[in-house]
Amino acid sequence: MERVYESMMILKANLDDKENEEIFQKIIKRVEGLKGKVSSSKVWVKERTFFYPLRGRGAEKKRHFKGCYWLIDFKLDTAKLGDLKETIRLEERILRNLIIKKEEKAVKEKIR
């Protein structure tokens, strides 16, 4: 069963535009490889200071005080969502991510 999702990812702030684009394309290609469709993708905030520092993933345990927020909307089968989460988890340049299910609003007018 396909559902519509929205994901917010926080990338390291010290990456240049080329590296950011590489991460964006990697995630978008993964969604499309899982037979999903990306409806929108945009950088929400280029560089934002955190209220408290975030630790990096993987071998590098450096604290990060700033990050780049990336927002993506996509449609994907629920059974394949775990594969996408695993791809995001393995990308060390992504500090945090959150995937939520978007409610499809059906507007019905009652005619009397």
Residue pairs with C-beta under 8 A, 6 or more apart in sequence:
1 77
1 78
2 36
2 75
2 76
2 77
2 78
3 75
3 76
3 77
3 78
3 101
3 102
4 39
4 73
4 74
4 75
4 101
4 102
4 104
5 73
5 74
5 75
5 76
5 81
5 99
5 100
5 101
5 102
6 71
6 72
6 73
6 99
6 100
6 102
7 71
7 72
7 73
7 74
7 88
7 97
7 98
7 99
7 100
8 44
8 69
8 70
8 71
8 97
8 98
9 27
9 69
9 70
9 72
9 88
9 94
9 96
9 97
9 98
10 54
10 67
10 68
10 69
10 70
10 94
10 95
10 96
10 97
11 20
11 23
11 67
11 68
11 69
11 70
11 93
11 94
11 95
12 56
12 64
12 67
12 68
12 93
12 95
13 47
13 64
13 66
13 67
13 68
15 23
15 68
15 93
19 93
20 43
20 68
20 70
23 70
23 91
23 93
23 94
24 41
24 70
26 87
26 91
27 72
27 84
27 87
27 88
27 91
28 38
28 41
28 72
30 83
30 84
30 87
31 37
31 38
31 72
31 74
31 76
31 84
32 38
34 76
34 77
34 80
34 83
34 84
35 76
35 77
35 80
36 74
36 75
36 76
36 77
36 80
36 84
37 74
37 75
37 76
38 72
38 73
38 74
39 73
39 74
39 75
40 71
40 72
40 73
41 70
41 71
41 72
41 73
42 70
42 71
42 72
43 68
43 69
43 70
43 71
44 69
44 70
44 71
45 68
45 69
46 68
47 66
47 67
47 68
48 66
48 67
48 68
48 69
49 65
49 66
50 64
50 65
50 66
50 67
53 63
53 64
53 65
54 63
54 64
54 67
54 95
54 96
55 61
55 62
55 63
55 64
56 62
56 63
56 64
56 92
56 95
57 89
57 92
57 94
57 95
58 92
60 92
64 95
67 95
67 96
73 102
76 84
81 99
84 99
85 99
88 94
88 97
